[in-house]
Amino acid sequence: MDRNQIGKDAEQRAELWLLKQGLQAIERNAHCRLGEIDLIMQDGEQLVFVEVRTRSHRDHGGAAESVDWRKQQKLIRAARYLLSRNPHWSLSPCRFDVIAYEGDSESTPPIWYKDAFRP
């Protein structure tokens, strides 16, 4: 299986898992000129921008560690742009979560980093 398909599968699993946790799906793979947000979800009053990461090995760090400062800045810029294009979202408090999958097994539950970083 290629890397793109692995990523898409992880995003689908993450979305289903978050739905079971009580979040509501708003948008998947939200593209804009500044980047992409894997999932946009609603958690009560909060708008949640979710980055999904998967790593089969920890050789170069784990899945969550791959969301470094540069990636965080890119996600923040993309989220701000999307908020400016969707004014009805801008009234909601926002947070950034990371869903991390470690290892090869598709049955492994994700690690959920709620409010993983702040702009």
C-alpha positions as semicolon CSV with decimal commas, in nm:
position;residue;x (nm);y (nm);z (nm)
1;M;0,000;0,000;0,000
2;D;0,141;0,343;-0,088
3;R;0,186;0,631;0,158
4;N;-0,109;0,830;0,024
5;Q;-0,346;0,540;0,075
6;I;-0,209;0,475;0,424
7;G;-0,274;0,840;0,509
8;K;-0,627;0,835;0,369
9;D;-0,706;0,517;0,560
10;A;-0,573;0,670;0,882
11;E;-0,786;0,981;0,828
12;Q;-1,098;0,770;0,779
13;R;-1,023;0,566;1,093
14;A;-0,957;0,885;1,288
15;E;-1,284;1,042;1,176
16;L;-1,485;0,733;1,273
17;W;-1,305;0,714;1,607
18;L;-1,370;1,084;1,680
19;L;-1,737;1,042;1,588
20;K;-1,756;0,765;1,851
21;Q;-1,603;1,009;2,100
22;G;-1,895;1,246;2,040
23;L;-1,747;1,493;1,793
24;Q;-1,939;1,592;1,480
25;A;-1,780;1,596;1,136
26;I;-1,782;1,924;0,948
27;E;-1,529;1,879;0,669
28;R;-1,262;1,634;0,553
29;N;-0,944;1,737;0,369
30;A;-1,017;2,109;0,373
31;H;-0,783;2,252;0,109
32;C;-0,685;2,614;0,070
33;R;-0,395;2,796;-0,087
34;L;-0,203;2,779;0,242
35;G;-0,235;2,408;0,308
36;E;-0,476;2,138;0,413
37;I;-0,657;2,048;0,733
38;D;-0,721;1,673;0,754
39;L;-1,044;1,699;0,953
40;I;-1,257;1,980;1,084
41;M;-1,485;1,865;1,364
42;Q;-1,720;2,018;1,619
43;D;-1,675;1,930;1,987
44;G;-1,955;2,101;2,174
45;E;-1,896;2,471;2,116
46;Q;-1,540;2,422;1,992
47;L;-1,430;2,400;1,632
48;V;-1,152;2,141;1,614
49;F;-0,883;2,131;1,346
50;V;-0,742;1,778;1,341
51;E;-0,408;1,665;1,202
52;V;-0,386;1,287;1,153
53;R;-0,041;1,125;1,157
54;T;0,070;0,767;1,123
55;R;0,411;0,607;1,164
56;S;0,490;0,239;1,134
57;H;0,827;0,283;1,309
58;R;0,969;0,530;1,557
59;D;1,306;0,543;1,377
60;H;1,272;0,916;1,307
61;G;1,038;1,001;1,593
62;G;0,678;0,907;1,643
63;A;0,365;1,023;1,467
64;A;0,289;1,308;1,707
65;E;0,649;1,430;1,705
66;S;0,625;1,477;1,329
67;V;0,391;1,772;1,389
68;D;0,685;2,002;1,447
69;W;0,686;2,381;1,482
70;R;0,689;2,437;1,105
71;K;0,392;2,203;1,054
72;Q;0,206;2,372;1,338
73;Q;0,258;2,713;1,178
74;K;0,133;2,583;0,844
75;L;-0,180;2,438;1,008
76;I;-0,244;2,763;1,195
77;R;-0,216;2,969;0,875
78;A;-0,448;2,732;0,688
79;A;-0,701;2,739;0,973
80;R;-0,697;3,119;0,986
81;Y;-0,753;3,135;0,612
82;L;-1,042;2,887;0,632
83;L;-1,194;3,082;0,921
84;S;-1,178;3,401;0,716
85;R;-1,364;3,226;0,430
86;N;-1,629;3,081;0,664
87;P;-1,737;3,365;0,895
88;H;-1,995;3,148;1,074
89;W;-1,704;2,942;1,210
90;S;-1,515;3,242;1,342
91;L;-1,752;3,282;1,637
92;S;-1,655;2,942;1,779
93;P;-1,355;2,887;2,003
94;C;-1,099;2,676;1,819
95;R;-0,839;2,417;1,907
96;F;-0,588;2,198;1,726
97;D;-0,583;1,824;1,795
98;V;-0,346;1,557;1,672
99;I;-0,456;1,198;1,618
100;A;-0,149;0,974;1,611
101;Y;-0,130;0,614;1,498
102;E;0,186;0,424;1,595
103;G;0,279;0,085;1,452
104;D;0,156;-0,132;1,169
105;S;-0,167;-0,264;1,315
106;E;-0,490;-0,112;1,189
107;S;-0,659;-0,229;1,507
108;T;-0,434;-0,015;1,728
109;P;-0,634;0,269;1,884
110;P;-0,505;0,618;1,817
111;I;-0,339;0,848;2,065
112;W;-0,549;1,164;2,090
113;Y;-0,362;1,484;2,171
114;K;-0,641;1,726;2,256
115;D;-0,547;2,092;2,226
116;A;-0,203;1,981;2,106
117;F;-0,077;2,334;2,039
118;R;-0,197;2,692;2,052
119;P;-0,156;2,968;1,795
